[in-house]
Amino acid sequence: MSRGIRINHQKEIAIYAVLIFVAMLSLTIMAPAIKEFIIDRFGASNTEASMFFTLEMLAYVIFAVVWGSLSDKCGKRKPFIVFGFGGSAVLYFLMAQANSLTLLLALRFIQGAITVMAWSLVMTSALDIVQKGSYGRTMGAIGMAMMFGMASGAPVGGLLAEKYDVFFPMYFASFLFLIGSFISATLIHDVRIENNPDTILESVKVLVEKRELAIPFVFSFVDRFTVAFFILAFPLYLFDAFGFGIAERGMYQALLLFPFILLQYPFGKLSDKIGRAFPLIVGSFFYGLEMCLVGFVGKTMLIALMLTCGVFAAMMFPASIALVGDISPQNKRGTAIGGFNVFGSLGFVAGFSASGILSDIYGYCTSFILGGFSEILVALIAIPFLVRLRSMDGCGKQTINFKSLNR
């Protein structure tokens, strides 16, 4: 095999990236219309409306490892991906028909459980088809699609709801998932997984047997923990500190997203060449340091700060998830990737809560300092473990020597 990704694998990775884009776009597509879709329609409170997003994330947490371990046991990913996209299409359509808030939220939880089956196993399948020396660039491509989908969902949903009606984004998401099911059924292929576990429990044991997975899992948690600060507290801070309107707040958030989206592939490729330790430690440390400074700079300097925050954030994601691929055996990788996504979802949940509570009690400046310090602390604690990364061959394959952890 060549040092890079084979041409046929490049095509499959492009397909996986499209599927990830669909799943992530649908994640945020209803955000702009939540007032009309839930609050006005059912006379719900803000807290009840927030459950529409919380329950989906809770389903991710509960089921990501379940589906991953089940796919490990079966030795196949494709049937789960096809069902996940097809089932999500049906559930998005049904949610538009729900005539009570209770029914809508119940369907939302089920939809979250089915949708995480699709996108978590798409990520796993992308690692299955390439060599270790290409894990970083592969996850860089997947990460670009993931963030681009999340960034695109809200504006697309807002335009559709405004031009047509509040239900149209749900129907559009249903249609996209239907297309995703067709694409996954016809254009992707399962890689034969050797020595697949006899039981789900045997697959789940990888989370205990490979204790070094705790390193990328913790990075997954803290990265999304801090991103939640930029989603919730940051726009509120911009209004409070500078009196910015909605458009200006969105522009400053986009300053973080653009480099985060565009640079994941090159940084993932870099991690294949030099290892995962440098991008994770340097990216996390300086991203956390700059987050600490958010509340202390003016409008012009904040532009530069957000752009460089996006650059350092782009260093971390492909390296952290590629590290999961480095550590986990292929026959238990579904469980390992599921665990990575569980910790990421928990990070979002904790981050949304912490950013709101800390900013209320201590103010925005202090809340950003505490959020940034959490990233710096994880980077510093991880150094003695990450420096044990050692090169296995000239293609940039990586592994970790954690013998000391297993004594």
VOTORLO-436149 format. One record per residue (C-alpha): residue in three letters; x negated, y negated, z. Coordinates in steps of 0.25 Angstrom, whole numbers, padded with zeros to 4 digits, always signed. Each point is the difference from the previous one (the first is absolute). Layout:
<recs>
ALAXYZ
...
</recs>
This chain:
<recs>
MET+0000+0000+0000
SER-0005-0014-0003
ARG-0004-0010+0011
GLY+0013-0007-0001
ILE+0015+0004-0002
ARG+0003+0009-0012
ILE+0008-0007-0011
ASN+0012+0010+0002
HIS-0001-0003+0015
GLN+0000-0015-0002
LYS+0014+0002-0007
GLU+0005+0008+0011
ILE-0005-0010+0010
ALA+0007-0011-0008
ILE+0013+0008+0001
TYR-0002+0001+0015
ALA-0002-0015+0001
VAL+0013-0002-0007
LEU+0007+0009+0009
ILE-0006-0007+0012
PHE+0004-0014-0005
VAL+0015+0005-0002
ALA+0000+0005+0015
MET-0006-0013+0006
LEU+0008-0010-0009
SER+0012+0007+0005
LEU-0005-0002+0015
THR+0002-0015-0001
ILE+0010-0002-0011
MET+0011-0003+0010
ALA-0007-0009+0009
PRO+0005-0013-0006
ALA+0014+0004+0000
ILE+0001+0006+0013
LYS+0009-0011+0006
GLU+0011+0002-0011
PHE-0002+0015-0001
ILE+0001+0003+0015
ILE+0002-0012+0009
ASP+0012-0007-0008
ARG+0006+0013-0005
PHE+0001+0007+0013
GLY-0001-0011+0010
ALA-0013+0005+0005
SER-0010-0007+0009
ASN-0014-0002-0004
THR-0005+0011+0009
GLU+0010+0010-0007
ALA-0005-0005-0013
SER-0014+0003+0004
MET+0004+0014+0002
PHE+0001+0002-0015
PHE-0015-0001-0001
THR-0004+0006+0014
LEU+0008+0013-0003
GLU-0007+0002-0013
MET-0014-0002+0006
LEU+0004+0009+0012
ALA+0004+0011-0010
TYR-0014-0002-0007
VAL-0006+0003+0014
ILE+0008+0012+0003
PHE-0001+0007-0014
ALA-0013-0004-0007
VAL-0007+0012+0007
VAL+0011+0009-0001
TRP+0001-0001-0015
GLY-0015+0000-0001
SER-0002+0013+0008
LEU+0012+0007-0008
SER-0007-0003-0013
ASP-0013+0006+0005
LYS+0007+0012+0004
CYS+0007+0002-0013
GLY-0013-0004-0008
LYS+0008-0010-0008
ARG+0002-0015-0001
LYS+0008-0002-0012
PRO+0014+0006+0004
PHE+0000-0009+0012
ILE-0004-0012-0008
VAL+0011+0002-0010
PHE+0010+0003+0011
GLY-0004-0012+0008
PHE+0002-0010-0012
GLY+0013+0007-0004
GLY+0005+0000+0014
SER-0004-0015+0002
ALA+0008-0004-0013
VAL+0013+0007+0005
LEU-0002-0007+0014
TYR-0002-0014-0005
PHE+0012+0002-0008
LEU+0008+0005+0012
MET-0005-0011+0009
ALA+0007-0010-0010
GLN+0013+0007+0002
ALA-0001+0000+0016
ASN+0013-0006+0006
SER-0006-0001+0014
LEU-0013-0004+0007
THR-0001+0013+0007
LEU+0001+0008-0013
LEU-0010-0010-0007
LEU-0010+0002+0011
ALA+0002+0015+0000
LEU-0003+0001-0015
ARG-0012-0009+0002
PHE-0006+0009+0010
ILE+0002+0012-0010
GLN-0005-0008-0012
GLY-0013-0003+0008
ALA-0002+0014+0003
ILE+0002+0004-0014
THR-0008-0012-0006
VAL-0013+0003+0009
MET+0000+0014-0006
ALA-0002-0006-0014
TRP-0010-0011+0002
SER-0009+0007+0011
LEU-0001+0013-0009
VAL-0003-0009-0012
MET-0012-0005+0008
THR-0004+0014+0004
SER+0001+0005-0015
ALA-0009-0011-0005
LEU-0011+0005+0009
ASP+0003+0014-0004
ILE-0003-0002-0014
VAL-0014-0007+0001
GLN-0014+0003+0006
LYS-0004-0006+0013
GLY-0009-0009-0007
SER+0012-0007-0006
TYR+0009-0001+0012
GLY-0003-0015+0003
ARG+0003-0005-0014
THR+0012+0009-0001
MET+0006-0005+0013
GLY-0004-0014-0004
ALA+0009+0001-0012
ILE+0011+0006+0008
GLY-0002-0011+0010
MET+0001-0011-0010
ALA+0014+0006-0005
MET+0005+0001+0014
MET-0003-0014+0004
PHE+0005-0006-0014
GLY+0013+0008+0002
MET+0002-0006+0014
ALA-0003-0014-0005
SER+0009+0001-0012
GLY+0012+0006+0007
ALA+0005-0012+0008
PRO-0001-0010-0012
VAL+0007+0010-0010
GLY+0011+0004+0010
GLY+0002-0015+0003
LEU+0002-0003-0015
LEU+0009+0012-0003
ALA+0009-0003+0012
GLU+0001-0015-0004
LYS+0002+0003-0015
TYR+0010+0011+0002
ASP+0005+0004+0014
VAL-0005+0005+0013
PHE+0001+0015-0003
PHE-0008-0001-0013
PRO-0013+0001+0006
MET+0004+0014+0006
TYR+0005+0005-0013
PHE-0013-0005-0006
ALA-0008+0008+0010
SER+0009+0012-0002
PHE-0003-0001-0015
LEU-0015-0001+0002
PHE-0001+0012+0009
LEU+0008+0008-0010
ILE-0010-0004-0011
GLY-0011+0004+0011
SER+0006+0013+0001
PHE+0000+0003-0015
ILE-0014-0005-0001
SER-0005+0009+0011
ALA+0008+0012-0005
THR-0006-0001-0014
LEU-0013-0007+0001
ILE-0008+0005+0012
HIS-0006+0013+0003
ASP-0002+0008+0013
VAL-0014+0003+0003
ARG-0002+0015+0005
ILE-0002-0001+0015
GLU-0008+0012+0005
ASN+0001+0007+0013
ASN+0013-0008+0004
PRO+0004+0001+0015
ASP+0010+0011+0003
THR+0008-0009+0009
ILE+0003-0015+0002
LEU-0007+0001+0014
GLU-0013+0005-0006
SER+0000-0012-0009
VAL+0003-0010+0011
LYS-0012+0006+0008
VAL-0009-0008-0010
LEU+0003-0012+0009
VAL-0006+0007+0012
GLU-0011+0008-0007
LYS-0005-0013-0008
ARG-0001-0009+0011
GLU-0008-0010-0008
LEU+0013-0003-0007
ALA+0003-0009+0012
ILE-0010-0010-0007
PRO+0008-0003-0013
PHE+0013+0001+0008
VAL-0004-0011+0010
PHE-0004-0009-0012
SER+0013+0003-0007
PHE+0008-0004+0013
VAL-0008-0013+0003
ASP-0001-0004-0015
ARG+0015+0000-0001
PHE+0002-0005+0014
THR-0007-0013-0004
VAL+0007-0001-0013
ALA+0013-0001+0007
PHE-0005-0013+0007
PHE-0002-0006-0014
ILE+0014+0005-0005
LEU+0008-0005+0013
ALA-0008-0010+0008
PHE-0008-0007-0011
PRO+0011-0007-0008
LEU+0006-0004+0014
TYR-0013-0006+0003
LEU-0001-0007-0013
PHE+0013-0007+0002
ASP-0003-0004+0015
ALA-0014-0005-0003
PHE+0001-0006-0014
GLY+0015-0001-0002
PHE-0001+0008-0013
GLY+0012+0004-0008
ILE+0004+0014-0004
ALA-0008-0001-0014
GLU-0013-0005+0007
ARG+0001+0011+0011
GLY+0001+0010-0011
MET-0011-0005-0008
TYR-0009+0001+0013
GLN+0004+0014+0002
ALA-0003+0003-0015
LEU-0014-0005+0002
LEU-0003+0012+0009
LEU+0007+0009-0009
PHE-0006-0003-0014
PRO-0015+0004+0004
PHE+0006+0011+0009
ILE+0007+0006-0013
LEU-0011-0003-0010
LEU-0012+0005+0007
GLN+0004+0013+0006
TYR-0005+0008-0012
PRO-0014-0006-0001
PHE-0002+0001+0015
GLY+0005+0014+0000
LYS-0010+0003-0011
LEU-0011-0006+0008
SER+0004+0009+0012
ASP-0002+0012-0009
LYS-0014-0005-0003
ILE-0005-0005+0014
GLY+0009+0008+0009
ARG+0012-0004+0009
ALA-0007-0006+0012
PHE-0004-0013-0006
PRO+0013-0005-0006
LEU+0008+0004+0012
ILE-0010-0006+0010
VAL-0003-0013-0007
GLY+0014-0002-0006
SER+0007+0003+0013
PHE-0010-0009+0008
PHE+0001-0012-0009
TYR+0015+0001-0003
GLY+0002+0000+0015
LEU-0009-0011+0003
GLU+0007-0009-0011
MET+0014+0004+0006
CYS-0005-0006+0013
LEU-0003-0013-0007
VAL+0014-0002-0006
GLY+0006-0009+0010
PHE-0013-0009+0000
VAL-0001-0005-0014
GLY+0007-0010-0009
LYS+0008+0002-0012
THR-0011-0001-0010
MET-0010+0009+0008
LEU+0012+0010+0002
ILE+0001+0003-0014
ALA-0015+0004-0001
LEU+0002+0008+0013
MET+0012+0008-0005
LEU-0007+0003-0013
THR-0012+0006+0007
CYS+0009+0007+0009
GLY+0006+0007-0012
VAL-0013+0004-0005
PHE-0005+0006+0013
ALA+0014+0007+0002
ALA-0002+0006-0014
MET-0013+0006+0004
MET+0007+0009+0011
PHE+0012+0007-0005
PRO-0006+0008-0012
ALA-0012+0004+0009
SER+0009+0004+0012
ILE+0009+0009-0008
ALA-0012+0006-0008
LEU-0006+0004+0013
VAL+0013+0008+0003
GLY-0003+0007-0013
ASP-0015+0002+0004
ILE+0003+0006+0013
SER+0013+0009-0003
PRO+0000+0013-0007
GLN+0009+0000-0013
ASN+0009+0011+0006
LYS+0003-0009+0012
ARG-0001-0014-0007
GLY+0015-0002+0000
THR+0001+0000+0015
ALA-0013-0009+0001
ILE+0006-0010-0010
GLY+0013+0000+0007
GLY-0007-0003+0013
PHE-0007-0011-0006
ASN+0013-0006-0004
VAL+0007+0003+0013
PHE-0011-0009+0007
GLY+0002-0011-0011
SER+0015+0000+0003
LEU-0002-0001+0015
GLY-0010-0011-0002
PHE+0011-0008-0008
VAL+0010+0003+0011
ALA-0009-0004+0011
GLY-0006-0012-0008
PHE+0014-0006-0002
SER+0004+0001+0014
ALA-0014-0005+0005
SER-0001-0012-0009
GLY+0014-0005+0004
ILE-0002+0002+0015
LEU-0014-0005+0001
SER+0003-0013-0008
ASP+0012-0002+0009
ILE-0008+0001+0013
TYR-0014-0005-0004
GLY+0002-0008-0013
TYR-0004+0003-0014
CYS-0015-0003+0001
THR-0002+0010+0012
SER+0009+0011-0007
PHE-0009-0001-0012
ILE-0013+0001+0008
LEU+0006+0012+0007
GLY+0004+0007-0013
GLY-0014-0003-0006
PHE-0007+0005+0012
SER+0007+0013-0001
GLU-0006+0002-0014
ILE-0014-0004+0005
LEU+0001+0009+0012
VAL+0003+0012-0009
ALA-0011-0003-0009
LEU-0010-0001+0011
ILE+0005+0013+0007
ALA-0001+0007-0013
ILE-0014-0003-0004
PRO-0007+0011+0007
PHE+0009+0010-0007
LEU+0001-0006-0014
VAL-0016-0001+0000
ARG+0000+0015+0000
LEU+0005+0000-0014
ARG-0010+0007-0009
SER-0001+0002-0015
MET+0002+0014-0005
ASP-0003-0003-0015
GLY-0003-0010-0010
CYS+0014-0002-0004
GLY+0003-0007+0013
LYS+0007+0011+0007
GLN+0001-0002+0015
THR+0002+0008+0013
ILE-0001-0003+0014
ASN-0009+0007+0010
PHE+0008+0000+0013
LYS-0006+0011+0007
SER-0001-0008+0012
LEU+0015-0002+0001
ASN+0002+0015-0001
ARG-0009+0004+0011
</recs>
